[in-house]
Amino acid sequence: MIGASKSVAPAHGPHALALGVEHIPATVYGSSAQASRAVAHEIAALINLKAARGEKTVLGLATGSTPTGVYDELIRLHEEEGLSFKNVVTFNLDEYWPMDPENLQSYRRFMREHLFDHVDILPQNAHVPDGTVPLEKVAEFCQEYERKIRDAGGLDYQILGIGRTGHVGFNEPGSPRDSRTRLITLDRVTRMDAASDFFGEWNVPRKAITMGVETILSARTVVLLAFGEHKAGVIRRAVEGEISSTVAASYLQQHPSARIVLDTAAASELTRFKTPWLLGSLEMFGQKWDAKTTRTAATWLAMTVKKPLLKLTDEDYNEHGLQELLSHRGSAYDINIEVFKALQNTITGWPGGKPAQPVRHIPNPTHYNPWISQPIETPGPAPIDDNGAGSAVFPKRVVVFSPHPDDDVISMGGTFIRLCEQGHDVHVAYQTSGNIAVWDDTAVRHADFVAEFSRAFNLGPERADAIEQHVINFIRKKQPGEVDSTELQQIKGLIRRTEARAGARYSGVRPENIHFLDMPFYETGRVRKKPLGEADIKIIMDLLEKVQPHQVYAAGDLSDPHGTHRVCLAAIIESIRRLKDREWMKQCDVWLYRGAWQEWGVHEIEMAVPLSPDEVLRKRIAIFKHESQKDKALFPGPNDPREFWQRAEDRNRHTAELYDKLGLAEYEAIEGYVRWRDDGMHA
């Protein structure tokens, strides 16, 4: 992994005060990379220990994006530190049925690509359920799979992920405690979550072969990994809820050596992280009542009792476990004023800073001609921002990084437009092509347009006709989940590129400030991407060196189910760390936005940009420029039928409503941002 330390970072382990509510020991790391390395080193230690005894290590393995960091580190340990897998026997949890082992979505192929082909494990020791077994022989195969596990001596160490329904393996809601390896019908939520891998829910197999709950619990050690905010809710149910067949992961509460390994995002709903004051003194958790925890507690209390901040009383604090806060920070009145002012100070209509004299704005984007208009800098005395603090530069050079070609306008479209209007030198950098997220028929329509255009203007129509016919023929024969041809990928990439350019121009960005980075990790033609590499980092660094921005905006939406946001953010952070000694970088603020999948909590927001009804409408129009994603996106994400513009508006309005309920000004919508700090928490 780029920029990853080989050492294992310290973690928040199980806490005595939380034992009453946490029924499975949970260890929390600052990032998924740190957590993955810790688990990999634990597995490596077990392999070496048993090898020294002349014994085999029997591992239960999982697939999906969650364990890939573990496999990456195991490969590194094999290549650089001599870790051998010759004494290792593996059994995978599950496989789709029916499924050819050479298919892109096959878990056997996944394991080859992510582990088996890179280490010295003996092929006969790597077991994955067979998705080609005829239906009449599936039961016999499952019994044989169980026998092989027993004959190997049982599972020493089982790795698990967790689905949004709480399933482990493919043990869907309703799976009994005593279930063994079997054929199971997949829950619709599980199939929706897998839709992106199969290029559509309709292509996802309806059945799978999976180890049963009893099979998993027979392992001597079970470690469940979960990363990202989208796993936080189900983790809380599994760890703190009752044992139930509706959340199969909750059965781990009955295992004497089961553990949960999380990053901070996945742990965010656990009581000791969300509301630790309900368990005891903050000092016992290594925390203190500083401005951040005070703000978190006060906003939580206001929402809980449904009162504005300034109406909270000493009794409200005392009756909701916050007596310690009162003793450390003063009366309710003092706390309320402090938190109210802190929230009030997050609100700004000038995200790039406010000048001392009015700025001559560029025209309204609805009338802006980007080919001839230029922002005009305003001379005058030293600028100030909304809060009166000195601002080093106005106007500023700004880089907005957008993982996909539409994240800029979806997640921060109002701020994006405002930065341009207020005269800043705004650059937008689209990190990936987004070419896999275009419907086939949309590509055919555009190929048809090019052919017709070429014939109309006599621009080599034969070649255009040939490309159109190739696209039509390829799509006609295309198998579910098959990678697009090079020509089809190029057409889809061009569709996304022209849409992004239209959205950026509408927002007010000059044409020369629109950058398409096409980071290599993404360009596989598949949902599953390559690891982040040096070429990706260099592209980001080169752009930053060229622009030397005063502000950087990046997607902090770590709940992105496809993982692209996480990789794109990691590339930006690694680039910033490498450039940290540059003078311009020392003066650069990095802001993280969200919106496509979820929003920052009010207690987290450090800059809140309010939007008027007119600005909300203009943001919507900017999103509509992405026509291929309109009406129905190819990869809309799990369990949310709304279009992206609807999700963004609802989240922005909800944030504004929360500010209003807390007693602050009432706005139509608010876009929220958190300042990135080099503490490893968002890496």
N, C-alpha and C positions, 0 to 999 in steps of 0.2 A: 504494500500500500504506500502511495506517495506520501512522504513526510511522516510516516508512522514511526514512532520510537519502538525499538525492540524490547524495551523494558515494559513491565506491567505496572500500571498506575495504581495507587491506593484506591480503595473503594469504601462505600458505606455498607457495612455488613449488617446482618440481623441485629436488632436492638432490643435490649431487655424490656424497655417500656412498651414496645410494639408487640410483644409476644401475645398479649391478650387479644389482639385483633388480626395479627398476621399468622396464619396457620401453616404457611410454608415459608421456610427461611428465604429471605430475599437479599441479594447483594446488588448494590447499585454503583455503576461506574459513570464517569463523566461523559463518556461517549461510547458508541457501539464498537468502535475500533479497540478501545481499551478493554471492554468486556470480552470481545472475541479473542484477543490475545491472551487474556487470563485463562479462559476456558481451554484454548489450544495448549498452553503450557501445562495445564493440569492433566490433559490427555497425554501429552508427551511424557510427563513424569511417570504416569501409570504404565505406558508402553515400555519405558526404559526399566522400570522396577520389575515388571513381570518378565521382561527379556533376560534380565540378570538372574532370575530364578529358573530360566529355561521354560517359562510358561507363555501361553498365547494370551493376547489381550483381545477380548470380544467387545466390539463397539456397535452400538445401535445408532444409525445415522439418519439425518433428516435432510430434506431438500428445501428449496425456496431461497429467497434472498437473505433470510436471517442467519443461517449458519455459514454463509460463504466467507465471511471474515475469519472464522475459525479454520476453515479449510485453507485459506490463503496463508495463514500463519503456520499451519502444519506443513504445508509445502515448503515454506521458507526454512523451517526447522530441519526438514529433510535435506534440502539443497545446501544450506549453509552450515548446519550444525550436526549433520550426520544422523538425524533421526531415521531409523529404519522401520518399515512397516512389514517386514518379512514374517514377523511373528504375530501379525494383526489379522483378525477375522472380523468382517463387518456384515451387518444385516440392516438393510434400509427399511424404514417404516412402511412405505407404501409405493404404489404405482397405479396410474390410471388404467382402466380396463374398458374396452380393448385399447392397446397401445403397442405399436411396433417399437422395439428398442432403439431404432435408428431415427425415429421421429424427433423433431426439434424439441417437443414437449416431454419426451420420455425422461423419466427420472434416472434410468440407467445411463442414458446419454449425459444427463446433468452431472451425475457422479463422476463419469469419465472425464468430462471437461473441467470439473472443479476440483477433483482430487485424484482419482484412480490413475489417470494417465500421467500424473506428475510425481508419483511416489513409487516405491518398489514393492507394493502389495502384490501378492500372488493372485492372478486372475480367479483361480478357483476358490479363493477366500473372500471374494467380494460378492455378496448376495443382495440382489434386488428382486422384489416380486415380479413375476413374469406376466406382462400384460397381453401376451399372445396365447395364453392357455385357453383351450376351448371351454365354453361354459359348463359342459357336463363334467369337466375335469378340474374345475376351480376348487371345489371343496377338498378334493384329494391333494391338490397342490398346496393349499393352505395348511393342511395337516402335516405335510412333508416339511414345509417351512418351519413350523413349530418344532418338529423333530430335529431339524438341523441346528436350531438354536440350542436345544437341550444337549445334543451330542457335542456341541462346541463348548459346553460347560456353562451355558447361560450368559446373559449379557452382563458385562462388567460395568459398562458406562453407556447410558442412553442419552443422546442429544434430542431435544424436542424444540419445535417452534410452537406457536399458538395461533389459531385462526380467530377471526372476529367473533365467531360463534362460540369460542372457547374450546374448539376441537383440537386434539393432539393426534398426530397422524391424520387419518381421515375418520376418526371416531366422532361422528356428528352428534348433535344433541339427541339424547335418547339412548345413546350407547350404554349398555349395562356394564357394571363393574367387572363381571366375570367373563367379558368377551375376549375371544382369541382371534388370531388372524383369520380374515374372512372377506368375502365380497360385500361391498356396501354401496347403497345409493347415495349420491352426493346431495347435500343440502343446496338449495338454490343460492344462498348467500355465498357458499364456498365456490359454486360455479361462477358466480358474478365476479368474485375476487380473482379467479383464474382466467377470466375472459380476455385480459390483455395478452396473456401468453399464447392464446389460441386465436387471436385476432377476431374476437367476437364470442359472446356467451353461447351462441348456437353451435359453435364448434367444440365446446368443452364436453368430454365424455361424461355420461351420466353416472358412471359407476367407477369404483376403484377397489383394489385389493389393499387392505391395511392390516397392520398389527392391531390386535385388540388392546383394550385397557389393561386387562390382566397380563398380557404379554409384556406391555411396557412396564407395569409395576413390578414385574418379576426381576427387572434389572437391579443390580446391587446399588448402583448410583444412578440417579436421574437428574439431569440438568436441563431446565427449560429456559430458553433465551427469548427475549422480546425487546424490540427496539422501536422507538417512534411513538408519538402522541396517540396515533390511531390504535395502539395496543393498550393504552393506559386503562381504559374502562374495563376491558375484559380481564386484565391482570388483577385489578382490584377485586373483581367478582371471584376469580380463581383463588386469590390469596386470602381475602378477608371475608368472602361470602360462605354460605353453607355448601356442604358437599352435595352435588346434584348432577344427575345425568344430563341436564340441559347445558352444563359447562363441564365437559369431560376433564379439563385440566384440574378441576377442583378435587378429583380423586387423588391427586398427588399429596393432598393433606394426609392421606393414610399411609404414605410411604416414609419409612424411617430415615432415608438418606436422599430425599428429593430436595432440590434447591431451585430457586429462580434467579437468573442473572439478567439484569436490566441496564439500560442507559437511563439518564435522568428523565428523559421524555416519557418513556414507558412507565416509570415509577411515579409520575406526577400526580396520579390519583390515589396513591396509597396514603393512608391517614397520616403517617409520620412525615410525609413530605407536603401534603396539601394543607392539613390542619393539625400540626404536631402539638399545638397547645391543648388539644383535647386529650392527649395522652400523658401530659406532665410538663415539667419545666423544659423550656427550650434549651437551657444550658446542658441538659442531659443528652440532647441530640447534637451537641457541638455547635449550636446556633445562639444568636443573641438578638435582643430586641433592637435592631438597628432600623434605619429608615425603611429599608426594603421589607423586612418582616412585619414592621408596624403597618405599612401600607397594605400588605397582603391580608393581614388579620382584620384590619378595619373595614376594608372593602368587602371581605367575606362576611363579616358581621352585618354590615348594612344590607347586603343581599339576603342574608338569612332572616333578619327580622323585618325586611321590607321597609327600611327607613332611609332617608337621605343621610349622608355622613354627619351633617351638622345637627341632626336631631338625635343621635345616639347618646345614651345616658350611661352613667356608671353602672346602673343595674343591668343594662343590656350587656356590657362587658363582663360583669361578674357572673351573670346567669348563663353565659356561653363559653365558660372555660378560659376567660381572658383576664383573670385577676392579676396574673403575673405581669401582663402588659401594663395595667394601671399602676402597679407598684414601681415599674421601671421607667415609665414615660410620662407619668403625671395623670391628671384627671381626664375624663372623657372629653371635656371641652378642649383641653390642650391637644389631645391626640386627634380629635376631629378637625381642628383648625390646621394642624400640621399636614394631615393626609389630604384634606381638601385643597390646600395651597399646592401641594405636590402634584396632584392631578390637574389642577388648573394650569400649572406651569408647563404641562405637557402639550397643551393646545397651542397650535401656531398656524397661522395662515401663510407663513413665509418659511417653508421647509428649507430653503437655501439661505435664510438670513434676510433681515429687513434693512434696506438702505436708509440713510439719513434723509434723503430727498426722494420724491417720487421717481420711479423708473418709467421710462417710455417703453411700454410693453410692445411685444410683437402683436400683430392683429389677432383677433379671435380665430381659433383654428378652423371654424366653419367658413371663414373667408380668406384664410391664409394661403398665399401662393408660395410654397417652399422653394421654388426654383429661383425666385428673385428677391424675396424678403430676407432681411438680416436683423438679428436682435441688436439693439442700440445700447451701448454702455452709457451710464450716466455719470458724469464727473461730479465731484462735490466732496464734502467733508467725510471723515471716516464713518463707515456705515455701522448701524446697530441692528440687533435682531429684536424680536418682539419683546424680549425681557430686558432690553437695555444693555445687554452685554456686548462688548466690542466684537465685531466680526472681522476677521483678517482680510477677507476678499469679497468684493461684490462687483460684478456678478461672478459666480463660481463655475468652475469646470466640473461637470457631473457625469458619472458613468452609471447607467442603469443596466444591470445584468439581468437577462431574461433567459431562464433555462430552456423553455420552449418558445416558439415564435409569438405566443400570445400572453405569456405570464406578466409582461410589463403592464399591459392595459387592463388585464383581468384583476391583478392584485394591487396595483398602485396607479391606476389610470388617472385618477383625479389629481394626485400629486405630480404625476408625470406631466400632465397638461399644464399645471400651475407653474412648475419649474420653468417650462418653456416660456409661458406667458410673462413671467416675472424677469425674463431677460437673461437667464443663465445659459451657459454653453453646454447644452445637454447632449450627451452621446448615449445611444442605446446599443447594447451588444447582445445579439441572439446567439446563445452558446451552442445550441444544436439545431439541426435542420427540422426536426419534428416530422420527418417524412413518413414514418410508419403510421401516423395518426390521420391519414387521409383515406377516405373511402375509394374503392376501386372505380366505381362509376363516376366519381368526381374526376379522377385521372383520365378516364375515357372521354369525358366531356371536354376537358381542356386539350387533350390530344386532337380531338375533332375540331376544336376552334383553331388550333395551330394549322391543321391541314387546310381548313377553309380559308384562313387568313393568307396562307402561302399561295393558294390557288388564286385568290382575289387579287393579290399584288404580284403574282408570278415570281415568287421567291423560292424557287426550288421545290415545287409541290411534290415531286416524286419522292424526295427524301422524307418530307412531312407525312405523306401517305403511308410510306413504309413503316415509320415509327408508330403511326396510329394503328396500322394493321397488326404490328407486333404486340402492342399493348392489348388490343382486343383479343388476339389469339392466346396470349399468355394468361389473361384473366379467365378466359373461357375454360382453360385446362388447369387452372390453378387449384391446388389441393388445400384443404383447411390448414391454416398455420404455415403454409409454404412461404419462404422468403421471396419478396418481389424481385423481378429481374432488375439489372442495373438501370435500364432505360426507365422502367416504371418508378424506381426509387428516385431517379433524377426528376421526373415529372412531378412527383408528389412533393419533393423538396422545393422545386420552383414554385409550386402553388403556395406552400407555406411562406416562402420568401417574399413573394409579391404581396401577399396579404399583410405580412409583418411590416413591409415597407409602407403600405397604405395606412396602416394604423399609426405608425410612427410619424408619417407626414401630417396626418390629420391632427396629431397631438402637438405638432409644432417643431419637430426635430428637423434640422437641415439635412438634406440628402447625403452630404459627405460625412455626417455624424452617425449614419446607420451602418452598423458593422455586423457581418455574418461570420461567426467564428468557426462553425462546422467542426466542433471538437471531435477528434478521431474516436474517442471511446464510444461514441453514440452510433457511429456509422457501421452498424452490423446488419441493418435491414430487419432486425429482430427486436423484441421487447427486451430480451436479455442482452446486456451490453458487455463490452470489454472492460477490464480494470482501468482505472485512471492512470495515465502514463505521463512521462516527461513531455511528450509532444503537446498534451492538453495543457499542462502547466505553462509551457513556453508561450502558447497562444495568448493566454490570459495576461501573463507578465508583459509581453510585447505591447499589448493594447494599453495597459496601465502606464507603462513607461512612455508611450507615445502621448497619451492625453495628460498624464500627471494630474489626476483629479483632486478636487478639494472634498468631494463627496462621492461615495460609492453606495449604490443600493443593490442588494442581492436577495434572492429568495431564501427565506428561512423556513419555508413550508416543509418541515421534515416528515409530515404525514403523507407526502406524495407516495401513493401505493406502488408506483413504478420505479422509484429510487433515483430517477434522473435529477430531481432537485437536490438530493443529498450529495450526489457525485459532483454536480456543478458547484455547489457551495464549497465542498472540500477543495476543489480546484482554485476557487477564488481565495479561500483562506490560506492555502499553501502559498499562493503567489504573493499575497500580502505579507506573509511572514518572511518570505525571501527578500522582499523589497522594503522591509521595515526600517532599514537604515538610511533610505533615501530621504532627503530633506522634505520633499513634497509629501512623502508618505507619512511623515511625522505629523503633518498638519491635516491629514485626511481623515474624515469621519466615515465609518462604515455602518450603514443602516440595514437592518433585515426586515423585509416585508413578508406578509402572508396574505392569504385570501382565497387561493384556489381550492384548498382543502379544509382549512380552518383558520381562525383568527387568533391574534394575541389576546390574552386576558387583560382586562382593564388594569389589574395590579402589575402587569408586566410592561405595559406601554410606556415608552419614554418620549415619543413624539406622536402627537395626535393631530392629523390634518383634517379639519372639518370640510365637508363638501355641501354646497347649496343644492337645491333641487335641480337647477340648471346644470351644475357641474356633474351631478349623478347622471343626467341624461347624456351629456357630452361623453362621459366615460363609457356609457352603454354603446353609443355610436362607434367609438373607437374599437370596442370589442367586436361589434358587428362587422368591422372590416375583415375579420377572419371568417370569411364565408364558409370555408370547408369545415369549420368547427361549429357552425350555427345549426340550430334545430336539434341535431343529434350528433354529438361527438363520437368518434370511433372508440375512444377509451375514456368514458366519462368518470371512471372510478367506481368504487363499490357503493351500492345502496343509496344512491342519490340521483334521482331521475331529472333533476333540474339542470337547465343549461348553465354554463359557467357564468354568464352575465347575471343570471338570477341568483346564483350562490353568492357572488361577490356583492351584489346590492344588498341581499339579505344580511350578510355578515357585517357590512359597513353600517347598515341601519341599526342592527342589533348593538353594535359598539356604541353608536350615538345614543341609543335608548338607555344603555347602562350608565353612561355619563350623566344622562338626564335623571335617572333614578337615584344616582348618588348625590344629586343636588346641584350639578353643574349646568352650564348653558345647554339648551336644547338645540341640536343640529339635525339636519336631514340625514347625514351620514358622516362617518369618520373612518379614515384609513389610519391604522396604527403601525408604529415602527418600534423596534428595539435596537439599541446601539450594540454592535458587536464588540466584544472585548476579548483579548487573547487569553482566555482562561480555559480553553479546551472544551467548553460546554456545548458549543455549536459546531465543533469540527467534525 
